[in-house]
């Protein structure tokens, strides 16, 4: 049986909070419980939001919690070539297409439709640019238009056939390739996007168990499809519950009072925080200190 390899992949755009600590601990304990490897990856492809000081701050918080990772920490910003290569593969097999639509144009198109496609979080991209001919695409590019790249989910699904994924918390799921529609694979400003980058990096780092919050469970349908298209191995998944505040709201970086740095400054000890996370209520609320 292969060694368990997990990863924690924060974005260096703010301080870690209790939700991050819980996610890191889940990944760390799963790997170390089987004498595996726990990896750290910085999802820093969105250079418009990244701040240099948060790289060190994140590593410092993890060390303070007693969570050690196998060095070096991977930075997505250093792997743009790998994402470009994967995108080119998807283009060559005909499951990626350029999209020239602005956000406003998409909203207007959805508003005009009598039955716009919807996913778990609202309206999906209506496939406007999927209908463009090769000549129309060439003409727009010649005029200087910049394009994002989207996944043709329907075509990819037809090529991949029936797919499933196994979640240690939620069981076996049959992949619904169109659940999130034709997602963005590469933004026009940074050359890649979350769905493509995370799949490429999980394969590159040989991650065997993908652990993350249950809010990302729908994204796994897309990721399994991309893995099939790119010939990547299928990992196991563990979508764990989310840490929320006393009102049931998922923690975000705006919850500065629950950032690890703020809690540390208030005198919290690592053992206290880890115990606090270990006794989450069934709804995932943060247990009272």
N, C-alpha and C positions, 0 to 999 in steps of 0.2 A: 504494500500500500504506500502511495506517495506521501511525502511530508506535507503537512498542512501549511499553507502560506496565505496570510491575510495582509490587508493593508488598511491604513487610516489615511484619508485623503482630504485634508482641510484646504481651504482657500486662504492665502495670506492677505485677507482684506479686512481683518479685524481680530479682536481678542477671542480666544476660545472661551466657551461657556460650558455650563454643566451638561448640556446636550452633547457637545463635542467630547467631553470627558467620558460620558457613558458610551458613545460610539467607539472611542479609542479603546476603552476597557474591554468591550465585547470582542473586538478584533484581536486585541492583545491576549486575552485569556483563552480564546479559542485556539490560537496558534501555540501558545506556550503550554497549554494543557496537553498537547500531543507532541511536544518537543519539536514544534515547527518554527516558522519564522514570521515575525511581525514587521511589516515594512511601513515606512512613512513616505507619502507622496504629496507634493504640493501642487494643487490644481491652480496654477497661476497663468493660464493661457490668456485670461482677460486682463491685459496689462493696464487697462484704463482704471481698474479698481484695486490692483495690487499695491501694497505699501511695503517697502523693503524691511522696515523694522519688525513686521509681523512674522517673518521667517524665524528669527531668533526667539521672538516671544513665544511662538508655538512650541518650539523645541524645548525652551526653558520650562514651560508649563507641563509638558509631558514628562520631562525628567523629574520635576517636582512631585508629580503623581507617582513616580516610580515605574513608569512605562518605558522600557527600552526597546529600541528598534534596531534592525540590522542595517548598518550604514552601507552606502550613503543614502540620504534622502533624495528621491527622484524629483526633479522639477520638470513639469510639462513644458515650460517655456523653452527648454533645451531640446525638445523633441518634435519641433515643427516639421522636420523632414519626414519623420515616421508617419505623421498624420497625413501629410501631402501624398506620400506613397500609398497609403491605405485608400485615400480618396480617389486616387488615380485608378486603383484596382476596381473600385466600385463604379467608376465612370466607364471603364473598359467593358464591364459586364452588363452595362446598361441599367443600373439601378440607382444612379444619381443624376440629377439634372439641375441646371442653373436656374435660380429664381431671382427675378429683378424687382419683385414687389416690395414696396415699403410697408411698414406696419399700418399706416393709414389706409393704403390701398387695400390691404387684406381686410381690415375692419369694414371698409365700405362694401367690398365684394360680399362678405358674410352677411351684412345687413340687407343686401339686395336679394339674397337667396331665400326661397320659401322654406327650404329644409336643409340648412347648413349642417355639415358634419360636426358632431360633438364628441369629445372625449371626457375623461374623468374630471378635468378642470375647466371645461368650457369648449367654446368653438375651436375647431381645428382648421388648419390651412386648407382652403378649398381646392387646391390643385391647379390654380390659374396657369402657372408657367409650365406645368407638365404637358399642356396642350400645344406649346410652341413648336413650330417646325424647326428643322436645322437651319434653314435660310433665315427665319425670323431671329433665331438666337445669334447667328453670325452677324446680322445687320445691327442688332443692339450692341453687341460687343465692339463692332467697328465704330459705332457712334460714341464709344467711351463709357457705356453703361457698366457698372460694377454689379457682379452677381454673387449671391450666396449659393450654396449647394444644398439640395434637399434629397432625402431618400425617397425613391419611388417605392413605397411600402407594398403596394399591390403587386407590382412586378417582382420585387424581391421575394414576396411570399410565394408566388407561383413557382419561382426557381427553387426555393428552399424546401417546399413541401411542408408537411406537418412537423411542428417542433414543440418541444416541451422544455420546462426548466424545473428543477427540484429545489424547493426552499425548505430549510430545516425547521422553520417556524410555521409555514403555511402550506406545506405539502407540494405535490406536483401540479403544475399549471400547464395548460395547453396554451401555446403562444397565440395571441391575437395580434397579428402583424400590423393591423390598421388601427389599433387602439389609440395611438397618439398621432395618427396620420403621417403625412410626409414631413418628418422632423428635419430640422436644420442639422446638416453634417459639418458645414463649414461656413462661418460668418464671413461676410465680405470684408470686415475690418481686421480680423485676426487669423483667418485662414483655416480655422477648425472650430469645433464646438464640443460641448460636453459629451454627447452621446458617442461621437466617434473617438474622441481622445481617451475616454475611460475604457472603452473596449480594447483599443490598441495597447494601452498601457497595462491593463490586466493580463493580456496575453504575453506582452514583453516581460513582465515581472513574474510570470508563471504563477499567478495567483490562483489558488485552488478553491478558496472559499471567499466569496464577496459578501462582506457584512456591511450593512447600511440601514438607515431608517426606513420604516415601512412606507413612508411617503414616496419613496422611489421604486416601489414595487411595480407600478405601471411601466416605468422606464425599462424594466428587465425584458419586457416583450420586444422592445426595439433592440436591445443589446444582444439577445439571443439570435435575432434575425441577422444582425451585423456579424456576429461570430460565425454564423453559417455561411454568409457571403464571402467572408475573408478567410475561411478555413481554419479558424481558431478553435482551440479546445473549449469544452463547456465546463465552467466551474460550478460548484454548488453555491447556493445562496442562503443568506440568513438576514431577512429583513426584520429588524427588531423594532419594538415600540419606541415612540418618541418621548423625550422628556419635555414636559409642559409646565407652565407656571400654575399658580393656584386657581387661575380662571380657565384652565384647560387649553391655553394658547401655546402653540409650539414655540420653544425658545429660539430666538434669533440674535444676531450680533447687536441688535439695538437694546437687548436686555443687559445693559452694562452692569446692573447690580448683581447679576448672576454670572458675570465673567469670572474666570478663574483668577485673573489678576486682581479684581476687586475683592474677591473672597480671601485671597492670600493677604492682601493689605489689611483686611479686617481681622487677621489672626487665625484664619482657618488652617487646619492641618490636613495633610493628604489623607491620613487614615479616616478623618471625620468625613471628608467629601466622598471617599470611596464607600464608606459605610452608608452614607446618605443615598448614594446611587444604588446600592445593593438592596435597599428596601423601598424601591419605587412602589407606589400604589398600583393596583391593576390597570388604572387608566393611564399610567405613565406620568402622573403628577410628581413633582419633586417632593420627597418626604420632608416634613418639617424638621428643622435642625434641633 
